[in-house]
Amino acid sequence: MTELSNKTLGQFFLDRVAERGDTVALREKDFGIWQEVTWNGYLEHVKHFALGLKELGFERGDHLAILSENCREWLYSDLAAICLGGVSVGVYPTSPYPEVHYVVKHSDSVFVMCEDQEQTDKILEVWDGLPLVKKIIVKDMKGLRHYRKDIIMSFAAVEELGRGLEQREPGRFEAEVNQGDPEDVCIMVYTSGTTGPPKGAMISHKNIEATAIATAEAIGATAEDTVVSYLPLCHVAEKIFSLFLPMHLGYTVNFAESIATIQNDLREIGPSVFLGVPRIWEKLQSAVLINIKDSARYKQRLFESALKLGYCLAQKRLDQQKLSAGDKFKWFWAYWLVMRSLQNYVGLRKVRFCFSAAAPISPDVLRFFHAVGVLVKEGYGMTETTGLSFVHMDCDIRMGTVGKPISCIDFKLAEDGELLKGGPAVFVGYYKNQAATEDTIVEGWLHTGDVAEVDEAGHLKIVDRKKDLIITSGGKNIAPSEIENAMKFSPYIKEAIVIGDGRKFISALIQIDFDNVGKWATDNRIPYTNFKNLSEQREVFDLINQEVDRVNAQFARVENVRKFVLLTKELDHDDDEMTATMKVRRANIHEKFAIEIESIYG
């Protein structure tokens, strides 16, 4: 690994501004028109917001909470707090107010930056329980005219305060940045909390530099790359691509309009580097398959023929076999007749490096994209190691694995198969939770809680979360995530929760994909009114049963799903069934759907 420079994130920011001042740093749509911000403009906003915070009483070591969708002001706020020697704390904008209250209070934040009235209301709902918060700073003041002016202030007004301080004390901002220490904590990322309250992972400037250098080496990122920012910026995975790497390399960040419009945004932006969580890849694949079903019969046959060829050539590439002249000729025609249009349709024709991370993904989904010429790789990381730790590099891709370690990561397997990690990317610890920190970092090694294996080529395979492994009443160990991911390969299945710990056989709770199953029902003239009614249709049960049978054929008999129940409601973050990152809270699911589970085994 390249030797660390011992600079802070703020110092890297000033370096990039000096190097790339008039080039575009950020792009965001306002009313359908792309607005561009240069690196010089980026600095002006960060500087003025930081100095405005200083005028309001923000001190070195203070915490600033950010409650907003991805936007320019998110990054301005983030960097402003960091440059002042403070700590930024991201809060998921989809969180209900009790979760917002927990994170803002637990983090001891003294200011909260909110996007709009909706997010401001969440803070006001629990205002009496946040004694440390001095001000709510709001990006969009629409609808707030009659709100309390003593505690609410606009983002623009804070910047105006900062301009005044800069005029009185020129050079104050740069002086604040230069006081930073690379060992200081600069961001706090709250874990998704699948098994309890979220924990605040403290990450230092040193952690960030190590991760940025190693990630850039692993994916070959340069200043000429472009990315699309759409995953929540309070998640460490998005921070790598929207904050850490831009500060290290100076490439352009484009903000998607929303997670719902990501496919259209991808087509318009055409990023060269793209990170997709499994659900995004599943949705993109589902969109292709559903769209093909609606096309003319000759187009369907052409697609099927091209896809069959694509699978064959993809397997050769994965086996690192050289393609023959005939293979290349066939691909040439398949590409121009079918695959180029499909790559444009998903918005990834220009992508140079793309991968899936944040949760396990079905190898079948990855093979599909390889077949259409989008070489999706798989990566693995965690908040406690500042994001990415393992990834497929170059053409060294092995399905079912997460690749090899990036240069800032050391690893080994414990006797029980648990993955242990070390190196300069390992976090400082959990905020106000020394006991959890000591349980997690033992003798210099981070205990991940993931059971893993290493294949003969040195690629890591994550078997499952240690606590999620199922042991049947017959004593068989089963990794539920492999079965669940195979089921979610179906365009008709959105979520699958495999049950079976201590039971005689494996079963599952399945949530249908409302859009795709609804379209299927309409095409087959099956009337329905809502999600519950659709899930209760006998024809829908038979449809899902076919998908389960397809998955069962891929696994040993002891791993087969013998029975399943279709959920009559969509799993929801607000109902405490999913985390903010859309991971299933298994313990809560077992409790909430105890009657459905007992109906399977009773």
Secondary structure, DSSP 8 states (H G I E B T S, - for coil): --------HHHHHHHHHHHHTTSEEEEEEETTEEEEEEHHHHHHHHHHHHHHHHHTT--TT-EEEEESSSSHHHHHHHHHHHHTT-EEEEE-TT--HHHHHHHHHHTTEEEEEESSHHHHHHHHHTGGG-TT--EEEES--TT-TTS-TTTEEEHHHHHHHHHHHHHHSTTHHHHHHHT--TTSEEEEEE---SSSS--EEEEEHHHHHHHHHHHHHHHT--TT-EEEE-S-TTSHHHHIIIIIHHHHH--EEEE-S-GGGHHHHHHHH--SEEEE-HHHHHHHHHHHHHHHHTS-HHHHHHHHHHHHHHHHHHHHHHTT----HHHHHHHHHHIIIIIHHHHHHHT-TT-SEEEE-SS---HHHHHHHHHTT--EEEEEEEGGGTEEEEE-BTTB--TTS--EE-TT-EEEE-TTSEEEEESTTS--EETT-HHHHHHHEETTEEEEEEEEEE-TTS-EEEEEEGGG-EE-TT--EE-HHHHHHHHHTSTTEEEEEEE-TTSSSEEEEEEE-HHHHHHHHHHTT----SHHHHHT-HHHHHHHHHHHHHHHTTS-GGGSEEEEEE-SS---TTTTSB-TT--B-HHHHHHHTHHHHHHHH-
